[in-house]
Amino acid sequence: MDEKETLRVGTAIRRRRRSLGLTLAAVATRSGLSVPFLSQIENERARPSTRSLDRVAGALETTPARLRAAADSARAVDVVRAAGSRADAGTGAVAGRHGDRHGTEEAGGHEGNGTVDGVRRVVRGRHQLSALEFTGELDLGREFQHRNDEVMYVVRGAAEVEAEGRAYRLEEGDTLFLSGGVRHRWRATTPGTRLLVVGVAEHIDATVDPRR
């Protein structure tokens, strides 16, 4: 792990701690590390050793690998060009290359085998959100259930969504929100439909809203 990656873990640790509703003191008690040291790690003024990171991850009920994965999204800027543009050539901006089940299942389960017709991944890498663009008169033919929240936005055309026993027809510009755990299926109903699906990535333990 290089220095920049190690330091970015501090931001991931702070996010994870806050999502669990824990204080620095609570994490210190769980990990056996001091509050000042944990504060320095979170504020990226100290580098945790491998052993210290293991102890912090255990205190936060996660793993060092997940904290590093969350850190990968820190301060990241990436442009995915429109499909077919010269700038997009060779970028691998397609569905199916990412280990996040949220994306690969919605893309038809084609994990690791290159492209899927009509499906384009618009956020590359392992980040806190997953985003797929579906183009054409698609019907994935199955029901989905994701652990985290997602939003469907119709860029062009129309789509029908079945969720929790109800049917919703979405027109151009419409947005549908689905909370984590909602079973749903959908299909595009007009040629040339473009649907953007954005959701919290499956590897993220999203905070549950107690008001739900």
N, C-alpha and C positions, 0 to 999 in steps of 0.2 A: 504494500500500500504506500503510495507516495504521499508527500507532505500535504499537498493541496487536497487530496481525497480524504486524508485523515482529518484535516481541519473542517471540511464540509460536513463530516459526520456530526459535528456539534449542533448544527442546525436541525438535522434529523432527530437527534436525541431530544432537543428541546420540544420539537413538534410532538414526538411520541409521548414524552412526559406529560405535556399539557393535554393531549387527547385522553390520557388515562386519569386526568384530574389529580396528578401527584405533585407534591411540592419537592423542592430540591432536598429538603431535610428527609422526606420519606424515601427518596431514591438513595440518599446517602446511607440511611439505616439499612436498606435492603442490600446495597452493594458493598458496604464497608468502606466506601470512599468518603472523603471529606466534602462538605458543602462548598468551600472555596474552590476546591479542585474541580468539582462538577460544574460550578459556575464558569470557571475558566474554559472548560471543554465546550460548554454550550455557546460561549461567546467567542469561540475560536481563538483563544489566547493560549491554549495548552493542547498538546498532542497526547491522546490516551495511548498507552501501550496496548498490545494485543490482549494481554491479561485484563487490563482495566476495562477495555471495550467489552470483553466477554462478561465481566461483572456488571457493567452498566446495562448491557442487553438483557441479562437475566433479571435484573431489577425491573426492567421495563417490559418483561414478559414477551420478549422477541429474540432475535438472533443478530449477531454482528453482520451477517450477510444481508439481512433485511434493512438494517440501518444504513449499510453502504449503498444498497439499491436505492433507498430513499434519498441518500445524499447525492446520487447521480443526477437528480433533477434540480439540484440547487444551482442557481445562476446559469442555467442552460438556455441558449438561444439557438433555434434550429428552424430553417425554412424548408418546407416541403412544397415544391413547385407543382403547378397544375399538371395533371396527367398528360403525358405526351409532349410536354415542353422540353426543349433542349437541356435546360438547366436541371431537369428531373432525371435525365438519362443516367443510369448507373447508380442511383442513390438508394435503391432498394426500398422505396417508399410504397410498399405493398403489404397486404395482409398476409399473415401466416408465418412471419419470421420472428415472432415475439412469444415468449413463454407465458404471457398473461392470458389466462383462460377467458377473460372478458372479451378480448379481441378475437382469439382463435375460434371460440365456440360460435360467436355471432357471425364470423366469416365462413362458417360451414365446417369448422373443425379441421381445416387444412393446415395444421401446425407444421412449420418447417419445410413446406414443399413449394416455396416460391410464390407465384401469383394465384389469385382466385379471380375469375372473370367477374367484372363489375364491382369489385371490392378494392378499396385503396386505403392503406393506413396513412393517416395524416399527422400522426405524432409518432416519431421513431424512438426506439429505446424503451427502457424500463423506467417509467416515470409514475407520478401519482395519479395520472389520468390516462385513459385510453380513448382514442378517437379514430373512427372509421367512416369512410365515405362510401355509400352504396349507390351505384348508377345502373339504371335500366329497370326493366319490369321483373324484379326479383321476387321470388317466393322461397324462403329458406326451408320451408316445410317442416318446421319443428318448433317446439316450445323452449323458451330460455328462462333461466332464473339466475340472476347475478347477486352476489352478496352485498354489493354497494350500489349507490344511487346512479342513475343515468338520465340523460336527456336526449330525445330524438327531435331533430329539426328538419323540416322539409324545405330544402333549398329550391327545388323545382319539382313540379308534378304533384302526385298525391299518393297516399299510402293508407292502409287499413291496419289497425293494431287491435288485438284482443288482449285485454289485461284484466285479471280478477273477474272474469265472467262478463265483462262489458266490451262492446266494440266501439272503437273510436275511428272516425275518418279524419285524416289530416290533409289539409290543402297546403299549397305553397305559402311559406311563411309561418305555418303553425308549429308549435312546440309542444311536446308531450314529456312530462316528468314522470319517472318511475322510481319509486324508492327501492332500496335494497330488499331483495327477497320476493318481489312481485313477479309472479309467473306471467309470461307474455309471449305472443307470437305476432309476426307482422309480415306484410307483403306490399310491394309497390303495385299500384293499380293502373298507372298510365306509362306509356313508353317514354324513355328519357328521364324518368324520375331520378332525382338526386336527394339522398337522405343522409344526414350527418348524425352519427350516434356518438355521444361523448359521455363517458362515465368514469367514476372513481375506479382505479385499477384494482384487480382482484387481490394483489399482494399487499394492498394497504388495508390496515385495520381502521376503517373510518369511524369517526365519533358518532355514536347513536344519539339522536335527538330525543330526550326523555319526554318531550311533549307529544310525541307520536302515539 
